[in-house]
Amino acid sequence: MERFQRLDWLIDLARRAVVGGTQQAERERPHVGETSQQDGSQACRRQKKGKLSVWPATRQAASSLEIGRAVPRRRGNSHVDRTRVQRRELRYDSPEFRAASEFARRLPDSPPVSSVVGNVIRDPALIRAIVAIWRLPVVDVRVRRDEADGWLGAVGLAGRDRRWAQAVLDLPIVEKHYLTGRPKQALRTNLRHARNLGVTSERIPTYEAWFEDASVILDARHYDPAVVQEIGKPGSGQQLAYYVARDADKTPLAFAYVAQCGQYAVLMAMLSHLDRYPSASWARYQLHTFLSLDLGRSGVKHLIVGSALRTAAGHQYFQHLLGYRARNLRIEVT
């Protein structure tokens, strides 16, 4: 059984336990080896060796943070009742966040469902982590049918109607508002370092011009040339935005590209120059702030970068500094 099907079922088990339905959830547990047509393998594949490692990797959504919304419970294909859900944030580095991250990271190598269930029952902290994931605020991703194939497939959302605990940034329009507050103190400090070094960022109008700068960084990172040639190429019906950060001498320090679809965007890749430390490190913060404001001012509401839990601890901290929050995505093709 694919790891996302395990997570879907375990979250459903936790949900039913919260509302007093644990025994019934256990009776409805799928048999080991069952598969779901909806849980397609495309979204669940591991990243192949040699493929571009992206930070962050994922998907985006238009918004609906619905506190205390009524969530339908299903049995088979029919609604049986509606449960009141108190949506809650999953605070970065909290005990629940760390437990949920540990659980999510070990899913690919998890034993069969029957063994996973046994571990969940024996470990109350794990049950609390699953409940914390289930209670996350929800972001609705609504995509027109004529856009679905080109966009959902490219960003890894095809074949699923929901994604658990994705890192989502509510895009800013005003820089002052985005950088206000104690949680953004580290970001403000890093932006000041970048500014003092003369780092600047810009949106590049064409793929060809962007690739000239991106290839400098990719060559320094010793990526497979065959992989490099495919990075950032727009597919049929895709709308991509390209960004580069440079130092005072116009040397490329970092690049990024984003897949857009209406009010949604997915940060497909962001990489910095390994041989230009520390300027390239500060450039990542400057570049991300620039592209976030650029997208927000153009009407995009949310930027998605992939799992908030399965990514490495260093990436989680980076996401935290930039203002990303864990959200459950509900995907609808209209």
N, C-alpha and C positions, 0 to 999 in steps of 0.2 A: 504494500500500500504506500502511495506517495506520502511524503512527509506533510504536505499541506492538508491532505485528507485526514491524517492523524490529528493535526492541530485543530481542524474544523470540528472533528468529533469530540476531542477533549474539551474544547471551549463550550460545545453544546452540553457536554456532561456537567461542566462546572455551572453553566447557566441553570440547568435543571436542578442542580443541587441547591443553588441559591434560593430557588422558588419552591423547594420542597419536593422535587421530583427525581431524586437520585435513583431510586429503585427502578422507576420506569425507564430512565436513561440507560441503565445497565441492561435492561431487557432488550432495548433497541440497539445495543452496540453492534456495529457491523462485524461480520466474520473476518478473520484474518485472511488477507488475500483479496478481499473485495476491492474493486476499483470504481471510481466515479468518472463517467464520461465528461462531466463538467470540469473535473480537476485534471485538465489536460497536462500532458507531460512537458509541454513547451515552457510553461511558467515555472516548472519544478526542476528543470535540468540544472545540474551543477555547471559552473563555469568551466569550460574546457581549458586545459593547460595550454598556455601560449596566447590565449585570447586577451584582449585589452582589459586590464583591471581598472575599473572605473570607480572613482568616488565622486559623488555618491551614485548609486545606480537605481533608478526607478521611476515612479509614476506620480501623477498629479491629479487634482480634483477641484471641482468648483465647490461651494461650501455648504455644509449644513451641520453646525454644531448644535445638536438638539438635546438639551439637558432634560432628562426625565421624559424622553419621548416614549411612546408606546411601541414596543417591538413585537411583531407577530411571532408566535411559536408555531412550528409546523409539525405535522405528522404525515409522512408521505408527501402528497402534493396539496393538502388542504390545511387551512388555518384552523386551529383548535381553540386557541384563546389568545389573549394579548397580555404581555407582561410589562409592567412599568420598570424602566431601566434608569437608574441614576448614573448618568455618565460622569466619569472621573478622569482627571489627568493622571498619567503615570510619570511621576517626577523623576528626572534624570538622577541616577546614582542612588535612588532610594532602595531599601531592601527588596521591595517588589520589583523594581526595575532590574536589579542585578539578578534576582531569581528568574525572572522572565527571560532575560538575555541568555543565561546559562541553559535554560530549558530549550530555547529556540535554536541555539547554536549546536546542540547535540542531536537535533531532530534528524539530520541526514543519515547518521549512523545509529539511529535508534533501533531497538529490537522490535519484533512484531507487536501489534497493538495490544494483545493480551498481556504482554510483559510490561509495556508502557503504562497500561491501566493499573497494574499492580503497584508500580512505582508511585503513581499519582495518589493512590489510596493510602499508601504508607507514608507519604510525605505531605503533610498539611501545608507547608510553605509553597510547594509546587501548585497545589490547588489554589492557593491565594494568588499566585502569579497568573494562572490561567484566568481566574475571575477578573483580575486587573486588566488583562488584555481585552476580555469580552466587554468590559465597561468603558473602554476608551471612547472619546467623542468620535462621531461619524462624519466623514466627508463624502458627499455624493459626487460621483464622477459620471456625468451624463454626456454621451457621445452620440452624434447622429450616425445612422447606419452607413451612410456613404463615406464617413470618416473612420469607421470602426476598424476595417481591415488594415488600412495603412498605418493608423496611429497606435491602436491597441496592440497589434502584433509587434510593432517596432519597439515599443517600450515594455513589452513583457506582460501586458495585462489581458491578452486575448485568452478566451476559454474559461474565464472565471468571473463570478458575479460579486466577489468580495476579496479583499486583502486585509490581513490582520497586521496591526501595529506597524504602519508605514511612517517614515519620517516625512513630515509635511511642513512647509513654511508658508504662512499667510504673507503674501508678498506686500512689501511696503510701497507707498507712493512718495512719502516725504522722508528724506534722509534723517532729519532731526528727530522725528518720531520713532523711526526704526532704531536709532542709536541711544535713545533715552533710557535711563534706569540703571540700577546697579548690576543686573544680569548681563548688560552689554558693556561693562567696564573693560573686560579683557579684549573685546572686539574693538572698542575705541582705541585702546593702547596699541593694538596690532596695526590698525589703520594709520595711526600717527607714525609708527615706524616706517610703514610703506611710503607715506607722504614725504617723510624726511629723506628717504632714499630716491625720491623722484619717480616712484612707480606710478604708472598711469594705465588705465584700461579703456578698451573701446570695443564696440560691436563692429564686426567685419562683414561687409555686405555680400561677399561671395565665398563659396566654398574654396575656390582655387587660391584666393588671397589668404584665407585663413589657414589653409593647409601648409603654405610656405612657412608660417610661423610655428604651427603645431609640429611639423616634421622635425624642426630643430630640437624641440623638447623630447620628442619620441626617440630620435636617434641617440640623444644623450642617455636615455633610459634603456637603450639596447633592445627595443622591441623587434619582433620578427618583421622583416620587411613586407611579407605578405599580409600581415595583420595591419601594419601601418597604412597600406594602400586602401584599406576598406574603412578606415576610421572617419566618421563624420559624413560619409557620402549620403546624400538625401535619396530616399527611396520614392517610389511612385506615390503621389498624393501626400507626401510628408512636408511639413513646414519646420525647418531647422533654423536656429539662431546661433551665430558663431561669435565667440569672444576671445580676446587675447589681452594679457597684461605684459607690459614691457618696462624695462628700467630706463634711466635717464639717457642711456646710449642707444635706446630702441632695440635692445636685445630681448627676445621673447623669454619671459620668466614662467608663465603659466597660460594654459588655454582651457576653454570649456566649450561645450555645445549643448543645446537644449532642443528637445522636440516639443513643439507647440500644437495645441488643438483647442481653439477657442479660449476659454477661461482656465485651461489646464496646461501645465508644462511639466516636463520630466527632465531633470539634469542627467544627461546621458554619460557625460565624462567631465572630469576636472583633474588635470595633472599639472605638476610643476617641474621645473628644471632641477635635476638632482645635483648638478655641479654649481649651482648659484645660491647656495645657502649663505646667509639667512635671508637675502633679498627675495628669493623665490618663495620662501615660507610666508613672509609678510604679503607677498603678491597674491597668494591664494585668498586671503581675507579681503583685499582690495578688489580683486576680480569678482568674487562672489557678491560683495555688496553692490558693485556696479551693475552686474547682470540682474540682481534681484530688483533694484530700483528701475532698471530699464524695462523689464518685463511687467512690473507692477504698473508703471505709468502707461504701458501700451494696452492695459486692460486684462492682463492675466491675474487671476486671483490666488492661485496656489502653485507652489513648486514642490514636486515629489522627488525623492532621491532614493527610494528603496526602503528596505527593512530598517526600522529603528532599533531592532533587537539583535539580529543576526550579524550585523556588521561588526568590525573590530572595535575594541574599546577606544582606540585613538580616534577612529572615525565618529564614534558616538560623542566623544568630547567635542570634536570639531562641530558636529551638528548642533550640539547644545549651545556652544558659544554663538553660533549664527542664528539661533532662535527657532530651530526646528522642534516640532512636537510630535509625539506618537499619536497616530490617528488610524482608525479602521476605515478602509475605503469600501464603498458600496458602488459597484459599477453597473450602469444601465445603458443599454444601447436603445435609442429612441427612434 
